[in-house]
Amino acid sequence: MSEAMSYSAKDIQVLEGLEAVRKRPSMFIGSTGPSGLNHLITELVNNSVDEITAGFGSEVEVILHLDGTATVRDDGRGIPIGKHESGVSALEVVMTTLHAGGKFDGRENVGYKTAGGLHGVGASCVNALSEWVKVQVRQDG
């Protein structure tokens, strides 16, 4: 076998964090076309609907702007902003870490019996696949 065709342990790559989403977005959102954009927006809407379903809000507003951006607002509790055990805010963890969220099995004590979406992947995928993201959290009114 020629040197150029060798395959060894040094050829194995590990994609860390959101790098996997950026490298293979279709694994997470199905398409990089319009349906993928729709999927990303739906992930955020699902988070809002989860809050409403759990009794923590009553309204979701979705605005599709002419410049191709979108705004999703709700009147739920908001993503927690306190310091997470990892040393950064819980908001940063949710937006930058795959499989981070408060709706996994056994989380009924925070109000979620059911949840839509990708279960801890949606918001971080939105972040990974967007040119920019602005997150504004308002809690307690």
C-alpha positions in Angstrom: 0.0 0.0 0.0 1.4 3.4 -0.9 2.2 6.0 1.7 -0.6 8.2 0.3 -3.2 5.5 0.8 -2.3 4.5 4.3 -4.9 4.7 7.0 -3.9 4.7 10.7 -4.9 6.0 14.1 -3.5 9.4 13.3 -6.2 9.8 10.6 -9.0 9.6 13.1 -10.6 12.9 13.9 -12.7 13.9 16.9 -15.0 16.9 16.3 -15.4 18.8 19.5 -18.4 21.0 20.5 -20.3 22.7 17.8 -17.6 21.8 15.2 -19.6 18.7 14.4 -22.7 20.7 13.6 -20.8 23.1 11.4 -19.0 20.3 9.6 -22.1 18.1 9.0 -25.2 20.3 9.5 -27.5 17.9 7.7 -27.0 15.4 10.5 -28.7 17.8 12.8 -31.1 19.8 10.7 -31.7 17.7 7.6 -30.8 20.2 5.0 -28.7 23.4 4.5 -31.4 24.9 2.3 -34.7 26.6 3.2 -36.1 23.5 5.0 -33.0 23.6 7.3 -33.6 27.2 8.1 -37.2 26.4 8.9 -36.0 23.5 11.1 -33.7 25.9 13.1 -36.6 28.4 13.6 -38.9 25.5 14.6 -36.4 24.4 17.3 -36.6 27.8 18.9 -40.4 27.9 18.6 -40.6 24.4 20.2 -38.7 25.7 23.2 -41.3 28.4 23.6 -44.2 26.0 23.1 -42.6 23.7 25.8 -42.8 26.6 28.2 -46.5 27.2 27.4 -47.4 23.5 27.5 -45.8 23.4 31.0 -47.9 26.4 32.1 -45.2 29.0 32.1 -46.4 31.4 29.4 -49.1 32.1 26.9 -47.6 33.7 23.9 -45.0 33.0 21.2 -44.1 35.6 18.6 -42.2 34.7 15.4 -41.0 37.5 13.1 -39.4 36.6 9.8 -37.4 39.7 8.8 -36.7 40.8 5.2 -33.0 40.5 5.7 -33.3 36.7 6.3 -33.1 36.9 10.1 -35.8 35.7 12.5 -36.9 36.7 16.0 -38.6 34.3 18.4 -40.0 35.7 21.6 -42.2 34.2 24.3 -43.4 35.2 27.7 -42.1 32.1 29.4 -39.6 31.8 32.3 -36.6 32.5 30.1 -33.4 30.4 29.8 -31.7 30.4 33.2 -28.8 32.9 33.4 -27.3 31.9 36.7 -23.8 30.3 36.9 -23.8 26.7 35.8 -21.6 24.1 37.5 -19.2 24.3 34.5 -18.3 27.8 35.5 -20.2 29.8 32.8 -23.8 30.9 32.7 -26.5 28.3 32.0 -27.4 30.4 29.0 -23.9 30.1 27.5 -24.0 26.3 28.2 -27.4 26.0 26.4 -26.3 28.0 23.4 -22.8 26.5 23.0 -23.0 22.9 24.1 -24.7 20.0 22.4 -27.1 18.0 24.5 -27.4 20.6 27.2 -30.9 21.5 28.5 -33.4 21.2 31.3 -35.9 18.9 29.6 -34.3 15.4 29.8 -35.9 12.4 31.5 -36.7 12.9 35.2 -37.0 16.7 34.9 -40.6 17.1 35.9 -39.5 19.0 39.0 -38.8 22.0 36.7 -42.1 21.7 34.9 -41.4 19.7 31.8 -43.4 16.4 31.4 -43.0 16.5 27.6 -40.7 18.4 25.2 -40.5 18.9 21.5 -37.4 19.5 19.4 -33.9 17.9 19.4 -33.6 17.6 23.2 -30.7 19.8 24.1 -29.4 20.3 20.6 -31.7 22.9 18.9 -30.5 26.2 20.4 -26.9 25.2 20.1 -27.4 24.2 16.4 -29.0 27.6 15.8 -25.9 29.2 17.3 -23.5 27.0 15.4 -25.2 27.6 12.0 -25.9 31.3 12.3 -23.7 34.1 11.2 -24.6 35.8 14.4 -27.1 35.2 17.3 -28.5 37.7 19.7 -30.1 36.2 22.8 -32.0 38.4 25.2 -33.4 36.8 28.4 -36.0 38.6 30.5 -37.2 36.9 33.7 -39.7 37.8 36.3 -41.6 40.3 34.1 
